[in-house]
Amino acid sequence: MAEQLRFRFQNAWLPQGWRRDVVVAVDGSGDIAEIRPEDTTTDAVAISGAAVPGMPNVHSHAFQRAMAGLAERRASSNDSFWTWRETMYELARNMTPEALNAIAAQLYVEMLKAGYTTVCEFHYVHNQADGRPFAERDIMSQALIDAAMATGIGMTLLPTLYLTSDFGSVPPTPRQRQFITSADEFLARLDRLRSGLQASKQIDLGMAFHSLRAVPPHDLRAVLDGLAKRQRGVIHIHVAEQEREVAASLEHFGQRPVEWLLANAAVDERWCLVHATHVTAAEIEAIARCGAVVALCPTTEANLGDGMFPLGSYLHAGGAIAIGSDSHISISAREELRWIEYQARLVQRERNIYAD
């Protein structure tokens, strides 16, 4: 067994709070083997400054790092998420396994340097540009797995179900053909990937529904029923990201997206609701009660003009949040947290809103 490396930090944040003279032992695989506070032994390399735990990046579309800045020109008199999406579709059309692997590997190195030590990869670019499956059906997922293994970041891979272009089972557009897979093939993909990852400590497997507009109710239920018979993992979903999405959900279901989801799926602590920007007070209370996590992606939400999640009310209700860099317009955990605070300061015209 390889000899451990030992580092002593002047200060470190542990579950009990700040502690002094903390020795961290790292094994040959780069994993933390032991943490000893108030240890002044001299056999450890002294590191000045403070150590804090690595941060999970809970929402990533790795391929979108390659378009950072490309959509920063006004495309129309009403530029929005929906016009940005066309640029994203064009990027996806040119995505190959080799390109995805290279982009993801560079991105994951950037994440590690920024303090993210694990990533949840919300992955929906499954097919070739014309919609045909690759000869190796899971090659795009494998490109992401290989990138994570090469860089050393921990990953929860989230293969994503994407079937329709809007509520009411509207067929996918030609640009969305790359993302489409049937519910049965999706479950088969999860089985194949899980089998290949059984021995990995670095890579975990969950799954995602792209959104309620992209997954009709009968397919969502079919996949949840299929998951109940398999090894259970985390479930992520984009929800209530756009006001247009909320209006369409009300028109089609007679309910708002979060309202419908909570009424029709057993949402619990395994679920991560991504964005949830446009929610009511009742929905905030319901999310907090069920134990789901809300993934906030402040730099992307600001970049797309999505809106602001009502964080104060949610925290008051006992809700939990996590942070994602999403489209990767920025790779900085500190900047994501700063945006949360500064948005609140601008709205409330106060300081230190979430300082505790």
VENNORVEN-V153637 format. One line per field, one symbol per residue. ss: DSSP state (A for helix, B for strand, O for the rest). phi: phi as a letter, one per 30 degrees, with the letter a starting at -180 (. if undefined). burial: 1 if it has 9 or more other C-alpha atoms within 8 Angstrom, else 0. A space follows every 10 residues. Layout:
ss: ???
phi: ???
burial: ???
//
This chain:
ss: OOOOBBBBBB BBBBOOBBBB BBBBBBOOOO OBBBBBOOOO OOOOBBBBBB BOOOBBBBBB OAAAAAAOOO OOOOOOOOOO AAAAAAAAAA AAAOOOAAAA AAAAAAAAAA AAAAOBBBBB BBBOOOOOOO OOOOOOOOAA AAAAAAAAAA AOOBBBBBBB BOOBBBOOOB BOOAAAAAAO OOAAAAAAAA AAAAAAOOOO OOBBBBBBBO OOOOOOAAAA AAAAAAAAOO OOOOBBBBBO OOAAAAAAAA AAAOOOAAAA AAAAOOOOOO BBBBBOOOOO AAAAAAAAAA OOBBBBOAAA AAAOOOOOOO AAAAAAOOOB BBBOOBOOOO OOAAAAAAAA AAAAAAAAOO OOOOOO
phi: .dddcbbcce bbccedjdbc hcccccdddi cdcabbdhcc ecdcddcdjc cbddcdccbb ceddedcejd ccbdcadbda eddedddddd dedcdceddd ddddddeddd ddddjdcbbc cdcbdccded jdddecdcdd dddddddddd cjddbcdbec dbbbcaeihd eddedcddcd adddddddde ddddddcecc ddccbbabce addcbdeddd ddddddddcb ddbdbcadah dbdddddddd ddcibdeded dddbbddbdd cbcdihdcbc dddedddddd jdccccbedd ddddidkbdd dedddddjdc bbcbchdidb cadddeddde ddeddddchb chdcdc
burial: 0000111111 1111000011 1111111100 0100101110 0001000001 0000111111 1111101100 1000000010 1011001111 1110101001 1111101111 1101111111 1111011110 1011001111 1011111110 1011111111 1111111010 0100111111 1010011011 0011001000 0111111111 1111110011 1110011000 0001111111 1100111111 0100111111 1100001011 1111111110 0011111101 1111111111 1101010010 0011101011 0111111110 1110111011 1011100000 000000
//
